[in-house]
Amino acid sequence: MKKAIIGKKLGMTQIFAENGAVVPVTVIQAGPCQVCQVKTVAKDGYSAVQLGFGEVAERKVTNPLKGHFKAANVSNRKHLKEFRLENAESMNAGDTVAVDTFTVGESVDVTGISKGHGYSGVIKRWGHHRLRMTHGTGPVHREVGSVGANSSPSRIFKNLKMAGQYGNVQVTVQNLEIVKIDTEKNLIAVKGAVPGARNGIVFIKDSVKA
């Protein structure tokens, strides 16, 4: 990984390309981020950089974090994320990472927390069809149905698609193209959808499959 940044998903819109084609994009406020810590192989055993994003009131910051930010000589940050960048050891605490780190046309991977749907049934969660609306299958027609024989194997196999928590998990969408960058407003528009709701925190990294 060569570059990364923390951002906030603002929403979706569309951009018209030069040939008149409509391109659906997700607008993300990417950075500016401050380097809050640099980890080296000699001291920590691996090379990484910790970025901070978003301002936060001092009364909401714990004393250990206040000391952490003070040692790095940076302002209090709401969100912290560590990235193992190739050039991590060449960066210094207090450096600023802005949206101009990326370029238009580049492919990136975007990671975020998907929308949570709570405890959901198999129809909503996995796309199962309902039971037949005939005698003998009621009164609930949206239930999961048979999940295994009684005598053999006398248990339910792992990974069987059943009702349960749907969403609210970390999701990464790969190979999204950067369509537009606004360096003045710290905005970046990527083609397609990214996980999460509006104002959700996302992590933008250069694509591993590009």
C-alpha positions as CSV (number, residue, x, y, z in Angstrom):
1,M,0.0,0.0,0.0
2,K,1.5,3.3,-1.1
3,K,-1.2,5.9,0.0
4,A,-4.3,6.1,2.1
5,I,-6.6,8.7,3.6
6,I,-9.6,8.8,6.0
7,G,-12.8,10.4,4.7
8,K,-16.5,10.9,5.3
9,K,-19.2,9.8,2.9
10,L,-21.4,12.7,1.9
11,G,-23.8,11.0,-0.5
12,M,-24.3,10.1,-4.2
13,T,-24.8,12.2,-7.3
14,Q,-24.0,12.0,-11.0
15,I,-21.4,13.6,-13.2
16,F,-21.6,14.1,-17.0
17,A,-18.5,12.8,-18.8
18,E,-17.0,14.6,-21.8
19,N,-18.8,12.2,-24.2
20,G,-22.1,13.0,-22.5
21,A,-22.4,9.8,-20.5
22,V,-23.9,9.9,-17.0
23,V,-21.5,8.6,-14.4
24,P,-22.9,7.8,-10.9
25,V,-20.5,8.8,-8.2
26,T,-20.1,8.9,-4.5
27,V,-18.8,12.1,-3.0
28,I,-16.4,11.7,-0.1
29,Q,-14.8,14.4,2.1
30,A,-11.3,13.0,2.2
31,G,-9.0,14.6,4.7
32,P,-7.2,16.7,5.5
33,C,-5.6,14.1,7.9
34,Q,-2.7,14.6,10.2
35,V,0.0,12.1,11.0
36,C,-0.4,11.3,14.7
37,Q,2.2,8.6,15.0
38,V,4.8,6.9,12.9
39,K,5.8,3.3,13.7
40,T,9.2,1.9,12.6
41,V,10.7,-1.5,12.3
42,A,13.4,-0.7,14.8
43,K,11.0,0.4,17.5
44,D,7.7,-1.3,16.9
45,G,8.7,-4.3,14.7
46,Y,6.8,-3.1,11.7
47,S,6.4,0.1,9.6
48,A,3.1,2.0,9.7
49,V,1.6,5.4,10.0
50,Q,-1.4,6.5,12.1
51,L,-3.7,9.2,10.6
52,G,-6.2,11.3,12.5
53,F,-9.3,12.8,10.9
54,G,-12.0,15.2,12.1
55,E,-11.9,17.8,14.9
56,V,-13.3,16.9,18.4
57,A,-13.9,19.0,21.5
58,E,-11.2,18.7,24.1
59,R,-13.7,17.8,26.8
60,K,-14.5,14.6,24.8
61,V,-10.9,13.4,24.6
62,T,-9.5,11.2,27.3
63,N,-6.3,12.1,29.1
64,P,-4.2,9.3,27.5
65,L,-5.3,10.5,24.0
66,K,-4.5,14.1,25.0
67,G,-1.0,13.1,25.8
68,H,-0.8,11.1,22.5
69,F,-1.8,14.1,20.4
70,K,0.4,16.5,22.4
71,A,3.5,14.3,21.8
72,A,2.8,14.4,18.1
73,N,2.1,18.1,18.2
74,V,-1.3,17.8,16.5
75,S,-4.7,18.9,17.4
76,N,-7.3,16.6,18.9
77,R,-8.7,14.2,16.3
78,K,-12.0,12.3,16.4
79,H,-11.0,9.3,14.2
80,L,-7.7,7.4,14.2
81,K,-6.7,4.7,11.7
82,E,-3.3,3.0,11.2
83,F,-2.1,2.2,7.6
84,R,0.9,0.1,6.7
85,L,2.3,2.3,3.9
86,E,5.5,1.6,2.0
87,N,6.8,5.1,2.7
88,A,5.6,5.3,6.3
89,E,9.0,5.8,7.9
90,S,9.7,8.7,5.6
91,M,6.8,10.6,7.1
92,N,6.8,12.6,10.3
93,A,4.3,13.3,13.1
94,G,2.4,16.4,12.3
95,D,2.5,16.0,8.5
96,T,-0.7,16.6,6.6
97,V,-2.2,14.1,4.2
98,A,-4.6,15.8,1.8
99,V,-6.8,14.7,-1.1
100,D,-4.2,15.7,-3.6
101,T,-2.4,12.5,-2.7
102,F,-4.6,10.8,-5.2
103,T,-5.1,11.6,-8.9
104,V,-8.1,11.4,-11.3
105,G,-8.4,8.1,-13.1
106,E,-6.7,6.2,-10.3
107,S,-8.2,3.0,-8.9
108,V,-8.9,2.8,-5.2
109,D,-10.4,0.5,-2.6
110,V,-12.9,2.0,-0.2
111,T,-13.6,0.4,3.2
112,G,-16.6,1.3,5.4
113,I,-19.3,-0.1,7.8
114,S,-22.4,-1.2,5.9
115,K,-25.9,-0.1,6.9
116,G,-27.3,-2.1,9.7
117,H,-30.7,-3.8,9.2
118,G,-30.9,-5.4,12.6
119,Y,-32.2,-9.0,13.2
120,S,-33.6,-10.0,9.8
121,G,-35.2,-13.1,8.4
122,V,-33.9,-15.3,5.6
123,I,-35.9,-13.6,2.9
124,K,-34.5,-10.1,3.6
125,R,-31.0,-11.3,4.6
126,W,-30.3,-14.0,2.0
127,G,-33.0,-13.5,-0.7
128,H,-34.9,-16.8,0.0
129,H,-38.3,-17.3,-1.4
130,R,-41.3,-17.7,0.8
131,L,-43.1,-21.0,1.4
132,R,-46.0,-22.0,-0.8
133,M,-49.3,-20.4,0.1
134,T,-51.1,-23.7,0.5
135,H,-52.4,-25.9,3.3
136,G,-49.7,-27.5,5.5
137,T,-47.1,-24.7,5.2
138,G,-48.7,-22.1,7.5
139,P,-49.3,-20.1,9.5
140,V,-45.8,-18.4,8.9
141,H,-44.8,-18.4,5.3
142,R,-41.6,-16.5,5.7
143,E,-39.8,-18.9,8.0
144,V,-36.6,-20.6,7.1
145,G,-38.0,-24.1,6.6
146,S,-36.2,-27.3,7.2
147,V,-32.6,-26.9,8.4
148,G,-31.5,-30.6,8.7
149,A,-32.6,-34.1,9.3
150,N,-33.3,-35.4,12.8
151,S,-31.5,-38.7,12.8
152,S,-28.5,-37.9,10.6
153,P,-26.6,-35.6,10.9
154,S,-28.6,-34.7,14.0
155,R,-27.1,-31.2,13.9
156,I,-27.1,-28.0,11.8
157,F,-24.1,-27.5,9.6
158,K,-21.9,-24.4,9.9
159,N,-22.6,-21.4,7.6
160,L,-26.2,-22.4,7.0
161,K,-28.1,-19.4,5.8
162,M,-30.5,-18.5,8.6
163,A,-32.0,-15.5,10.2
164,G,-29.7,-13.2,12.2
165,Q,-27.8,-9.9,12.2
166,Y,-27.9,-8.3,8.8
167,G,-25.4,-5.5,7.9
168,N,-23.3,-3.3,10.3
169,V,-20.1,-5.1,9.2
170,Q,-16.9,-3.9,7.6
171,V,-17.1,-4.0,3.8
172,T,-14.5,-3.2,1.2
173,V,-15.3,-2.3,-2.4
174,Q,-12.4,-2.7,-4.7
175,N,-11.3,-1.0,-7.9
176,L,-13.4,2.1,-7.8
177,E,-12.3,4.8,-10.3
178,I,-11.6,8.3,-9.2
179,V,-13.7,10.6,-11.4
180,K,-13.1,14.0,-9.9
181,I,-11.1,15.7,-7.2
182,D,-11.7,19.1,-5.6
183,T,-8.6,20.1,-3.7
184,E,-10.1,23.4,-2.3
185,K,-13.1,21.6,-0.6
186,N,-11.2,18.3,0.0
187,L,-13.7,16.4,-2.0
188,I,-13.2,13.2,-4.0
189,A,-15.8,11.6,-6.3
190,V,-15.4,7.9,-7.0
191,K,-17.4,6.0,-9.6
192,G,-20.1,3.7,-8.1
193,A,-21.3,3.1,-4.5
194,V,-19.3,2.8,-1.4
195,P,-20.5,1.0,1.8
196,G,-22.1,2.8,4.7
197,A,-24.7,5.5,5.3
198,R,-24.3,9.3,4.9
199,N,-21.7,10.9,7.1
200,G,-20.2,7.4,7.7
201,I,-16.4,7.2,8.0
202,V,-14.6,5.4,5.1
203,F,-11.0,4.6,4.4
204,I,-9.6,5.1,0.9
205,K,-6.5,3.2,-0.2
206,D,-4.8,2.6,-3.5
207,S,-6.2,-0.6,-5.1
208,V,-4.4,-3.8,-4.4
209,K,-5.6,-5.3,-7.7
210,A,-4.9,-2.4,-10.0
